[in-house]
Amino acid sequence: MSVEHSPPLARTGIPGLDDVLGGGLHATRSFLIEGSPGAGKTTVALQFLLEGAENGERGLYITLSETEAELREGAASHGWHIGEQIDVFELIPPESLIDPDQQQSLLYSSDLELGETMKHMFDAVERANPKRIVVDSLSEIRLLAQSSLRYRRQILQLRHYFAGKGATVLLLDDLTSEASDRMVHTIVHGVIGLEQVTPDYGAQQRRLRIIKQRGQAFRGGYHDFVIRTGGVAVFPRLVAAEHHIAFSRDPLGSGIEGLDALLGGGVERGSSTLIMGPSGAGKSLFALQFIKQALERGERAAMFVFDEELNLLLDRAEVLGFPLREYRDEGRLHIEQVDVAELSPGEFAHRVRMKASEPRVRTVVIDSMNGYMIAMPEVTALLLHIHELLQSLNRQGTNTFVTLAQHGLVGEMHSPVDLSFLADTIVVLRYFEAQGQVRRAVSIIKKRSGAHETTIREFLIGARGLTLGAPLQAFDGVLLGTPRYRGEDQPLLAPEPSGDA
């Protein structure tokens, strides 16, 4: 009995999309790309043809919706040249200027019956003999067909004809019909849906999903993508289970004796740590301490800053004994300002994962999660995003430190989102009152691996960075969020000039 083999895969040439598709599109099959005007269908189609041209495959772009000049201008805006390997067959509307000297391939679709239009398209295919074909768009054919039955028959005819030519075909649909017509979904081999979302503030965001693909596994769900000069880039949805390497879960110290004592020796390699507390309590400084210690171990680190202006952070850290500019210039630290109004969550997760996969990058800091929340306000989706991101980093042996600002400076604290179940270790910072002064305290309220101190320690922020004192016992109101120290003066740290946290 003969075994039927799957056709080879035609790569799209779009970064990330072939990964989502499971390697590419089945060659010699027809696929539908649908999306509203401006979603990116033409750009995707051009990259598909250019990829084929790079591999010696002739391409044909059949356009019923825009002129050849407009198509070439759009390609030029990305730095692309539609060369001899790609033919453009143009069907333009009758309101265009009539030039009797124009080439014979120039036809007027509204003056033709549907059958004539299809014939001229087939003639163009016969002349070019392409391996990759784009038809832009089906909405024009739908208008000419005038009935759903006739439209379906013509799409079937197109599919069978192209299959006989051994071509891989992209059919573009701009979804401008009044009725939700899904009959083409049942005919084609696969369907890719493109969407464009405009938030209340900030740049528009785009995402895609594979609605259907026969005979080939693909990555389901929505995947963010962008269109920039140079074309489309897709950021596949992060799946933590796909990222795992073998490593030793050794405890890693912070370089501060008191903090390591609180942590029971340090944090475990390949774990996530949540540093939470009110604004100004010192969350960023604790994260920087772990970065400094990682660099001293000969590793590299990456820091993604959402909330604070980058130069201000660099200046402030320098005063506190953290020469971030020097680390950055030496190539040991990647530090990046994240603009949540311009960056989609999918692209951010992709950047973090790519940076963490570089050699010797073993520490990642996200400062802070409050900024991440602005980019993805839906709490359920946010938690799923963070879970997959932290888990994927953990499974690569990367230590992740995430800061979270709680609402309020004093009194009962509220977190904007509950991340406690996602983190392996939780470091809580608090203000407290003693001897008529406002001071800072730190405690560990959760650590999954091993024992840790349950005490509260005072800390100071000064020219030497962080200084932790001995455990403090005589506290009232810790659980109420308003800790007040009522013990002796001796355990308290002597004041010293402090910097902003």
N, C-alpha and C positions, 0 to 999 in steps of 0.2 A: 504494500500500500504506500503510495507516494505521500510525502509530507509537504504541506504548503508552507513556504517560507515567507516571512514578512518582508515587505519591500525595504530597500535601504532608506536611511534617514537623510533628509535634506536639511542642513543646518540653516538657521535664519540669519546668522551673523549679528544677532542682537544680544549683547551681554546679558546673561541671566535668563533670557526667554527659552533658550534651548534646555537649560537646566529644569525650568518649569515644565517643559513639554516632554521631558524624559529623553532628551537627546536631539530632538528636532522634529520635523514634519515627515510623515511617510511620503516618500517620493512617489510620483505618478498619481497622487490622490488630490482631491479638491477640498479646500478648506474655506470657511467663512470667517471673515473678520468684521465684526459689527460694532458700531459705536456712533454716538451723536457727532455732528460736525465739530471738528476741532479736537477730537479725542486722540488723534494720532495715527489713523489708519493709513494715510498716504505715506507717512514717514516709515512706518513699519514695512509697508509694501516695497518701498524703494530700497530699504536696507536688505530685504529678502532678495531682490533682483541683483543688487550690487554684490552680495555674497556669492550668488551663483556665477556672476561675471568673473569674480576673483578665482573661481574654480574652473573657468573655461566653459561654463554653461550659458548658452544664449538665453536672453530674457526678452519678454514682450510686455509692454504696459499698454493696455487698451483703456483709454480714458473717454468717458462720456460726460464727465462732470466738470472738467477744467481743460484749458488749452495746453498744448505741448509746451508753449513758452512759459506758462505759469508753473508747469511741472518742473521744467528745467531750472527756473528761478528758485523754486523751493529746494531743489537738490543742491543748488549752488550755495544757498544760505547755510548749509551744513558742511560746505567744503567738498561736495561730491561732484563728480563729472559723469554724466550719462554718456558713456562712450559707444563704440561700435558694437559692443556685445549686447547692448540693450536697445531694442526698437520701441518707438512710441507710435501707436496708432490712435489717431484722434478723431472723435466724433463730436462736433461742436454744435451748439444750438443755433437756430436760424437768425437770431438777432445779431450775430457776429457779422462783421463787414464781409461782403462777398467780394472775393478777388478771383477773377476768371483765370489768373495765372497760377493759382495755388495748386499744390500737388494733388494727384488723384486720390491719395489716401485721405483727403479731407472731405468729410461727408456731413450732411445735416440731418440729424436723427429724427427731428419732428416731421421731415418730409418723406420719411421712409416707413413702410409697413414693418412690423416686427420681423417678419421673415426675411426681408431684405437686409435689415440691420444685422441679423444673425449671420446672414450669408457673407456680408462684408467683413465681419469679425473672423469668420472661418477662413476667408481668403487671406486675411492678414496673418493668421497662424500658418497657413500653407506657405506663404512667402518667407516668413521668418524661421519656421521650423524650430521654435524655442523649446527649452527644457523647463523654463519657469515662466508662468503667465500670471499677470494681474489684471482683473477686470474691475474697473472703477467707474460707476458703481451699479449695483443691482437695482437701485431705486429708479434709474432711468428705464431699465428693462421692464420693471414692474409697471411703470406708467404706460409704456407702449403696449404691454400685454392687456391691460384694462380689466382683466378678470383673474381671479386666483387660480382657476383651473389652467388657463392658458399660460400663466406665469410659471406654474409648477412644471408644466410640460417643457417649457423652454429651458428651465434650469436643469431638468433631467437630460435634455438634449445636449446642453453645454457640458455637463459632467461626463456623459458617455463619449462625446467627441474628444474632449481633452484627455480622457483616460486612454483612448485609442492612440493618441499621439505620444503617450509616455511622458506627459508634462505634469509638473507639480503646480497647482493653481491656487491663487488666493482670490476669492470673490469678496469685494468690499461692499458693505451695506451701511448707509448713514442713518437708518432707522427713522426716516422722515415720513413714512406712511402713517396714515391716521390709525389704522388698525394694527394691533400687535400680531404680526405675521411671523410664525415660527415654522412654516412648512419647509423652508430651506434647511433648517436644522436636521430634518429627517433624511435629507438627500446627501448632504456633504459628509465627508469623513470626520471632520472636526470643526469646532466652533470656538473662536476666541472673542471674548467680549471686552471692549475697552470702555472705561468710564472716566468722566472728568467731574471732579467735585470742587466746588468753590466755597471755602469756609467764610464765616462772617468777616474775618480779617486775615490777611496774609495771601500768599500766592496760591493759585489753584493747584490742586493735587490730582494725580491720575493713578488709576489702578486697573488691573486686568485680572481676568480669571478664565480658566479653560472650562468652558461650559460642556464641551463634549469632545471626546477623542476615542475613536474605535481602535481596539487591538493594541493599546499601548498605555502603560501606566504613566500618570502625570501627577504633578504636585497640585492638589486641590486648594481651594480657597482664593482669597484676594491677594494680589501681589502689587505693591506700589511700583510705579515706574515714572521716569522723567523724560522729557524731551529737551535736550540742550543742543548747542552747536556741536555737530558730530553725530547726532541721531538719538535713538532711543536707548535707554539703559533700564533694565528690569531688576528689581531687588526681590528675589524669591523669598517667600514667607519662611521665617526661621522655624526649623524643626529641631529641637534640642537633641532628640534621639540619634540624629545623623552625625553628631559631632562628639567623638569620644577618642581619647588617646590614653595610653597607660602612663601613670606617674605615681610617685610616692607621696602619700599624704602626710608630709612632715609638718610639725608646728613651725610657724614663722613668727619671729618676734617683731616688736615695733621699734626696738632700740631704746625704749624707756622702761626702766625697771618696774616702776609702779604700775604702768599700764599692762605690762606683760604679766604681772602678778594678778591683776584683776582678770585677765583673760586666761588664766591657768596655764601660762607658758606662751601664749600667742594664738594666732588664728591658724587653722589648718589649711594647707595648700589645696587649691581647688575648691574654695568655699566663698560664700558671699557674706558681706558684713554691711548691716544697715546702721548708719550713724544718724541719730535723730535728736532733735532738741529745738528750742526756740531760736529765733533769729539772733545772730551775733554770739551764740554760745560757744562757737569754736569748732563746728562740724568740719569745715573745709580744712582746718589746721590738723585735725586728727587724721584726715585722709592723706594730707601731704606728708605726715610723719611716716605712714606706711609706704608711700612712694619713695621717700628718701632712703628708708631702710632697704627697699627692694633694689634700688640703684647701688647701694653699698654692697649688696650681695653679688653685684655684677650682672644683674638682670636689667631689663628695660621696662618702661611703663608708658601708659597712655592715660590722658586725662581729658574728659569732655566737659566743658563748662557751659552751663545753660544761663545762669542768673547774673553772674558778675562780669563786668567789662574786663577783657583779658589783660590789658596793660595795667589796670588797677590791681588785679590779682597778682601779677608778676612783681609789681612794686611792693605791695604789702608783704608778699612772701619773702622777698629779699631782706626786708627789715627784720623778719622773724627767724632768719637763718636758713631759708630755703631758696637757694639760688636757681630758680626755675629757668631763667633765661640761659644760664650756663648749661644746665642739663639739656635744654632744648637744642642749643647750638652744637653741643657735642653729639647729638643724635641719640641720646639715651632716653629722652622723654618726648613723647608726642603730646602736645597740648593744643586743643582745638576749641574755638568758640562756636557754639551751636546756636543758630538762629532758628527758633522754633516756628517763626512765621514763614520761613522759606524751605524748611526741611520736613519731609514726611517721616512718620515713625519707621516705616520700612527701610528707608534710606539710612536713617540713623542707626538702626540695628545692623544693617549691612556694613556700615563704616566701622562700627565697634568690633564686629566679628572679624572683618578683614585686618584691622589693626592688631587684634589679639592673636591672629594666626601668624604674624611676623615673627622671625627668630628672636628668642629671648624675651619677648613681651609677656610678662607673667603677672602684671598688676594693672588693673583698669579701674579708674575712678570716674563716676558719673555724679556731677555736682551741679544741680541737684535734681531729684526726682520731681520736684514741683514744676520745673521747667518742662520736663518730659510730659507731665500731665497736661500742660497747655497744648502741646502738639496732639494729644489724644485724650480728649475730655471724657470719652465713654469709659466708665470705670471698669466694666467687665472686659472690654477689649484691652485696656491698659494693663490689667493684671495678667492677662494671657500673654501679652507682648513681653512684659517684664519677666514672667516665669520662663518663657522659652529663651530669652536672652541670657538670664542668669544661669539657667541650667546648661546651656550650650557652652558658656564660658567656664563654668565649674568642671565640665567634663573634658575640657582641654587643659586642665591644671592651672587655670588662671584664677587669681584672687581678685574679686570685684568688691569695691567699696562704693556704696551708694549713700548719699546724704539726703535727708528729708527734713524740711523745716516744718515744725508744728505751729499751729495757730496759737497766738498769744505769747507774751513775754514772761508773765508771771501768772500764778494761779493755775487752774486746771488746764492741761494742754490737750489739744485735739489734733489728730493727724488728718490731712485731707484725704488720705486713702490708707487702708490697712495693708501694709506690706510685711507685717511681722511674721506671717506664716511662710513667706518666701525666703527670708534671710536665714542663714545658718547661725549668725551671731548678731546680736543687737546691742549696740552701745548707745546709752541714753545720757544726754547732757542736760543739766539743770542749773538754774540760778538758785542760790539760797542766801538767806540773811544770817549774818553773825556779827556781833560786836558793832552793830550799826552800819555794816557795809554789805554791799551786794557782791557775792562771790560765785564761783562756778564749781560744779561738782560733776563727777562722772561715775556711772555704774554699769554693770553688765547684767542685763535681765534675761538673756537667753544665749546659750551656746550648745549646739547640738553635739559636738565632739568633745568629750571630756568635761572635767569639773572646772569651775571658775569661782572667783570670789563673789560673794553676795553682798559685800560691803559697799560703802560709798566713799569715794576719795575726792578730796579737793584738788583742783588743778589751777595753775597760773599760766598765763600767756605773756611771755616777755621776750627780750632780745635773744634768749637762748631757745626760743620755741616753747615747747610744752614742759611743764614741771608738775609732777604729781606728788601729793603728800601721802601721809600714812592714812589707814582707814579711819573714818570718823564714825563714832557710835551714837552719840547723843543727838539724834535728830527727831523732830516732830514734823508731822504733816507731809511725809514723803509721798505716800500714796494719794494724797489729795492734790499733789502738784505744787504745793507751797512749802517746800522743806525749810525748816528753821533750826539752826544749830544752837543747842543749849548746853554744850559741854564746856570744858576748860579751854583756855586760850592756847595752851602748848601745842596741841596737834595741828592747829591751823598754820598755814604757810605765811611767812612774812611777806607783806606786799612788795611788789617790784613793778617797775614800769611795764605796762601791758600794751599790746597792740590790738587792733580790731581783729575779730575772729572771722 
